Amino acid sequence: MTTITELQTHCPECRSNLIDDTHSGEKICSGCGLVAMEQMPDYGIESRATNPEEKMKMTRASGQTSYAQHDLGIRTEIAMGSKDFSGRTISSDMANQMYNLRKWQTRIRVASPEERRLANILAKIGETCHVLSLPRNVIESASMIYRNFQGQADAKGKSVACMSAATIYMACKQCDVVRSLDEICAATGSSKEDKLNVKLTAKYYRTLVMELGSKTAPTVTLEKYISKIANLAKLEVRVERLAAEIAEKTSDHSLADGKAPNGLAAAYLYIASTLLGQSILQRDVSSVAGITEVTIRNRCKEILTAYKMKVTLRQSVVKN
């Protein structure tokens, strides 16, 4: 008996070309009509849908796994409703059975205190990232950071809001997203005082760095803060470029030691705007950067004291 594989393109009887019938899943000879192969696997697309909702209903495979869910998104969901898949109404006995199955499935999803703590932290991370409009890679990175921390250290007894804020802060640094610790703590929606939340979140962040290593907590460059403040303050591009250039030329000095990066970035922007003759108030820059006007004046004084700046004016061409 002659066998044929999917890679063969000629009929074993008359050596004519084979035709793929995707509707019936068969290979048919174009000359003698011999069915050379039956029940061929379909490697095509899942469904021919016109919108994402229809595609999700007609798909045969499950979705992508996610670290942002404690069971990686592969759990079984029992939907609520009074009709089956074909649209027929189910009986009352079947409805009660489905209700009991749904109730017990919800109970056994979280079987241990560790899973319950993980589910609460990941839910808080997703909620906070949604409030801050952070991208998906930040959510996945924060979830992976907490999973690694839970596997190496004891996460029992720590605040859910502050721990989630600390992991999001570290994930933002890894993904080059500029968000301050104050902004993340404010987005958690905790009812405690803001200063206590920020202090406890900073403590948890230091714990994460010590447990996971310094490689997981890269430093966000000062140019990122300059770009963020310039965009929020709606400054011109040349002001932002000059501020970034001044910051790069003064990076070899210990000006940034122990200083908040948003204060230094606001000072560089104010110096650049002054050199370019832009009328920008310290009050406007400080309100956008989240600092005081005194901080901007102190940082400007330190920069101008440590360095001498030479300004070269270009001669303008006057047309008659």
C-alpha positions as CSV (number, residue, x, y, z in Angstrom):
1,M,0.0,0.0,0.0
2,T,1.4,3.4,-1.0
3,T,1.4,6.0,1.7
4,I,1.7,9.7,1.0
5,T,2.8,12.6,3.2
6,E,1.8,16.3,3.3
7,L,5.0,17.4,1.5
8,Q,4.3,15.2,-1.6
9,T,2.7,17.1,-4.5
10,H,2.2,14.3,-7.1
11,C,-0.3,11.5,-7.3
12,P,1.2,8.0,-6.6
13,E,-0.9,6.5,-9.4
14,C,-0.7,8.8,-12.4
15,R,2.0,11.2,-11.2
16,S,-0.4,14.2,-11.7
17,N,-0.5,17.2,-9.5
18,L,-2.4,17.0,-6.2
19,I,-4.9,19.6,-5.2
20,D,-5.5,20.6,-1.6
21,D,-9.2,20.7,-0.7
22,T,-9.2,22.8,2.5
23,H,-12.9,22.6,2.9
24,S,-12.9,18.8,3.3
25,G,-9.3,18.4,4.4
26,E,-8.3,16.1,1.5
27,K,-5.5,15.9,-1.1
28,I,-7.1,15.1,-4.5
29,C,-5.4,14.1,-7.8
30,S,-6.1,16.6,-10.6
31,G,-5.9,13.8,-13.2
32,C,-7.6,10.6,-12.0
33,G,-9.5,12.1,-9.0
34,L,-7.8,9.8,-6.5
35,V,-8.1,10.9,-2.8
36,A,-4.5,10.6,-1.8
37,M,-4.8,11.9,1.8
38,E,-7.7,12.4,4.2
39,Q,-8.2,14.4,7.4
40,M,-5.4,16.9,6.8
41,P,-4.5,19.2,9.7
42,D,-5.5,22.8,9.2
43,Y,-2.6,25.2,9.7
44,G,-4.6,28.3,8.8
45,I,-6.0,31.1,10.9
46,E,-8.3,30.3,13.8
47,S,-11.3,32.0,12.4
48,R,-12.4,34.6,9.8
49,A,-13.8,37.3,12.1
50,T,-14.4,40.9,11.4
51,N,-13.9,42.3,14.9
52,P,-12.0,41.2,18.0
53,E,-15.1,40.1,19.9
54,E,-16.1,37.7,17.2
55,K,-12.6,36.4,17.0
56,M,-12.5,35.7,20.7
57,K,-15.8,33.7,20.5
58,M,-14.7,31.6,17.6
59,T,-11.1,30.9,18.7
60,R,-10.2,27.3,19.4
61,A,-7.1,28.0,21.6
62,S,-6.6,29.8,24.8
63,G,-5.2,33.3,25.2
64,Q,-1.7,34.3,26.2
65,T,-0.5,33.7,29.7
66,S,0.2,36.7,31.9
67,Y,2.3,37.1,35.0
68,A,-0.1,39.8,36.2
69,Q,-2.6,37.1,37.3
70,H,-1.7,34.8,40.1
71,D,-2.7,31.7,38.1
72,L,-1.0,33.0,34.9
73,G,-4.4,33.5,33.2
74,I,-5.1,29.8,32.6
75,R,-7.9,29.3,35.0
76,T,-11.3,27.9,34.1
77,E,-14.1,30.5,33.9
78,I,-17.8,29.4,34.4
79,A,-19.9,32.1,33.0
80,M,-23.2,33.2,34.4
81,G,-26.4,32.8,32.3
82,S,-29.5,30.8,31.8
83,K,-28.7,29.5,28.3
84,D,-26.2,27.0,27.0
85,F,-23.7,27.4,24.1
86,S,-26.3,26.7,21.4
87,G,-28.7,29.2,22.9
88,R,-31.2,26.8,24.5
89,T,-32.5,27.5,28.0
90,I,-31.1,25.2,30.6
91,S,-33.3,23.6,33.3
92,S,-33.5,24.7,36.9
93,D,-31.5,21.7,38.1
94,M,-28.7,22.3,35.7
95,A,-28.7,26.0,36.7
96,N,-28.4,25.1,40.4
97,Q,-25.6,22.7,39.5
98,M,-23.7,25.4,37.6
99,Y,-24.2,27.8,40.5
100,N,-22.6,25.3,42.9
101,L,-19.8,24.6,40.5
102,R,-19.1,28.4,40.0
103,K,-19.1,28.9,43.8
104,W,-16.7,26.1,44.6
105,Q,-14.5,27.1,41.6
106,T,-14.2,30.6,43.1
107,R,-13.3,29.2,46.5
108,I,-10.6,26.8,45.3
109,R,-8.9,29.3,43.0
110,V,-6.9,30.6,46.0
111,A,-6.0,27.5,48.1
112,S,-3.2,28.9,50.4
113,P,-2.4,32.2,52.2
114,E,0.6,32.7,49.9
115,E,-1.7,32.5,46.8
116,R,-4.2,34.8,48.4
117,R,-1.4,37.4,49.2
118,L,-0.1,37.0,45.6
119,A,-3.6,37.6,44.2
120,N,-4.1,40.7,46.3
121,I,-0.7,42.2,45.4
122,L,-1.1,41.5,41.6
123,A,-4.7,42.9,41.6
124,K,-3.4,46.1,43.3
125,I,-0.5,46.4,40.8
126,G,-2.9,46.2,37.9
127,E,-5.3,48.7,39.5
128,T,-2.5,51.2,40.2
129,C,-1.0,50.9,36.7
130,H,-4.4,51.5,35.2
131,V,-4.8,54.7,37.2
132,L,-1.3,55.9,36.1
133,S,-1.9,54.8,32.5
134,L,1.2,52.7,32.5
135,P,2.0,50.4,29.5
136,R,1.6,46.6,29.7
137,N,5.3,45.9,30.0
138,V,5.4,47.8,33.3
139,I,2.6,45.7,34.7
140,E,4.3,42.4,33.6
141,S,7.7,43.6,35.0
142,A,6.2,44.6,38.3
143,S,4.4,41.3,38.6
144,M,7.5,39.3,37.8
145,I,9.5,41.4,40.4
146,Y,7.1,40.5,43.2
147,R,7.0,36.9,42.2
148,N,10.8,36.7,42.4
149,F,10.8,38.6,45.7
150,Q,8.1,36.3,47.2
151,G,10.2,33.3,46.2
152,Q,13.4,34.6,47.9
153,A,12.2,36.5,50.9
154,D,9.3,36.5,53.3
155,A,6.6,38.9,52.1
156,K,4.2,38.1,55.0
157,G,2.9,41.1,57.0
158,K,3.8,43.8,54.5
159,S,1.3,46.4,53.3
160,V,-0.4,45.6,50.1
161,A,-0.6,49.2,48.8
162,C,3.0,50.1,49.7
163,M,4.5,46.8,48.4
164,S,2.7,47.1,45.1
165,A,3.9,50.8,44.8
166,A,7.5,49.7,45.5
167,T,7.4,47.0,42.8
168,I,5.8,49.4,40.3
169,Y,8.5,52.0,41.0
170,M,11.2,49.4,40.3
171,A,9.4,48.2,37.2
172,C,9.2,51.8,35.9
173,K,13.0,52.2,36.3
174,Q,13.6,48.9,34.4
175,C,11.3,50.0,31.5
176,D,12.6,53.6,31.4
177,V,9.3,55.1,32.5
178,V,9.6,58.3,34.6
179,R,7.2,58.1,37.6
180,S,8.1,59.5,41.0
181,L,7.5,57.6,44.2
182,D,4.9,60.2,45.3
183,E,2.9,59.8,42.2
184,I,2.8,56.0,42.5
185,C,1.8,56.2,46.2
186,A,-0.9,58.7,45.5
187,A,-2.3,56.4,42.8
188,T,-2.7,53.4,45.2
189,G,-5.6,55.2,46.9
190,S,-4.6,54.3,50.5
191,S,-6.4,56.0,53.3
192,K,-3.3,56.5,55.4
193,E,-1.2,59.7,55.5
194,D,0.8,60.3,52.3
195,K,4.2,60.8,54.1
196,L,3.8,57.5,55.9
197,N,3.0,55.7,52.7
198,V,6.0,57.2,50.9
199,K,8.4,56.4,53.7
200,L,7.1,52.8,54.0
201,T,7.2,52.3,50.2
202,A,10.8,53.6,50.1
203,K,11.7,51.1,52.8
204,Y,10.1,48.2,50.8
205,Y,11.9,49.4,47.7
206,R,15.3,49.2,49.5
207,T,14.3,45.7,50.6
208,L,13.6,44.7,47.0
209,V,17.0,46.1,45.9
210,M,18.8,44.2,48.6
211,E,17.0,40.9,48.0
212,L,16.9,41.0,44.2
213,G,20.3,42.7,43.6
214,S,21.3,46.1,42.2
215,K,21.0,44.9,38.5
216,T,17.2,44.9,38.8
217,A,17.1,48.6,39.8
218,P,18.7,50.7,37.1
219,T,19.0,54.4,37.5
220,V,16.8,56.6,35.2
221,T,18.9,59.2,33.5
222,L,18.4,62.9,34.2
223,E,17.5,63.5,30.5
224,K,14.3,61.5,31.1
225,Y,13.2,63.9,33.9
226,I,14.2,66.9,31.8
227,S,12.0,65.7,28.9
228,K,9.1,64.9,31.2
229,I,9.1,68.3,32.9
230,A,9.6,70.1,29.6
231,N,6.6,68.3,28.1
232,L,4.4,69.0,31.1
233,A,5.4,72.7,31.2
234,K,5.0,73.0,27.4
235,L,8.5,74.4,26.9
236,E,10.2,74.8,23.5
237,V,12.3,72.1,22.1
238,R,15.5,74.3,22.1
239,V,15.1,74.9,25.8
240,E,14.9,71.1,26.4
241,R,17.9,70.5,24.2
242,L,20.0,73.1,25.9
243,A,19.1,71.9,29.4
244,A,20.0,68.3,28.4
245,E,23.3,69.5,27.0
246,I,24.2,71.4,30.2
247,A,23.2,68.4,32.3
248,E,25.5,66.2,30.2
249,K,28.5,68.5,30.5
250,T,28.0,68.8,34.2
251,S,27.5,65.1,34.8
252,D,31.1,64.5,36.1
253,H,30.5,66.6,39.2
254,S,28.9,65.3,42.4
255,L,25.9,67.7,42.1
256,A,23.4,64.8,41.9
257,D,24.6,63.1,45.1
258,G,21.6,63.1,47.6
259,K,19.5,65.4,45.4
260,A,16.1,64.7,44.0
261,P,16.4,64.3,40.2
262,N,13.2,66.3,39.4
263,G,14.7,69.3,41.3
264,L,17.9,69.2,39.3
265,A,16.0,68.8,36.0
266,A,13.8,71.8,36.9
267,A,16.9,73.8,37.7
268,Y,18.6,72.9,34.4
269,L,15.4,73.9,32.5
270,Y,15.2,77.2,34.3
271,I,18.9,78.0,33.5
272,A,18.4,77.0,29.9
273,S,15.3,79.2,29.5
274,T,17.1,82.1,31.1
275,L,20.0,81.8,28.7
276,L,17.7,81.6,25.7
277,G,15.7,84.7,26.9
278,Q,12.5,82.8,27.6
279,S,10.2,84.3,30.2
280,I,9.4,81.3,32.5
281,L,8.4,81.7,36.1
282,Q,9.9,79.5,38.8
283,R,6.4,79.0,40.1
284,D,5.3,77.3,36.9
285,V,8.2,75.0,36.7
286,S,8.0,74.0,40.4
287,S,4.3,73.2,40.2
288,V,4.9,70.9,37.3
289,A,8.0,69.2,38.8
290,G,6.3,68.8,42.2
291,I,8.9,70.8,44.2
292,T,9.2,74.2,45.8
293,E,10.7,77.4,44.3
294,V,13.3,77.4,47.0
295,T,14.6,74.1,45.7
296,I,15.0,75.4,42.2
297,R,16.9,78.4,43.5
298,N,19.2,76.3,45.6
299,R,19.9,73.8,42.7
300,C,20.6,76.8,40.3
301,K,23.0,78.3,42.8
302,E,24.9,75.0,43.2
303,I,25.1,74.5,39.4
304,L,26.3,78.1,38.7
305,T,28.7,78.0,41.6
306,A,30.4,74.8,40.5
307,Y,30.6,75.7,36.8
308,K,31.3,78.7,34.6
309,M,29.1,79.0,31.6
310,K,30.2,80.8,28.4
311,V,27.4,82.0,26.2
312,T,28.2,82.7,22.5
313,L,25.7,84.9,20.7
314,R,25.3,84.5,16.9
315,Q,25.2,87.5,14.8
316,S,21.8,87.8,13.1
317,V,21.5,88.6,9.4
318,V,19.3,91.6,8.7
319,K,17.7,91.7,5.3
320,N,17.0,95.0,3.7
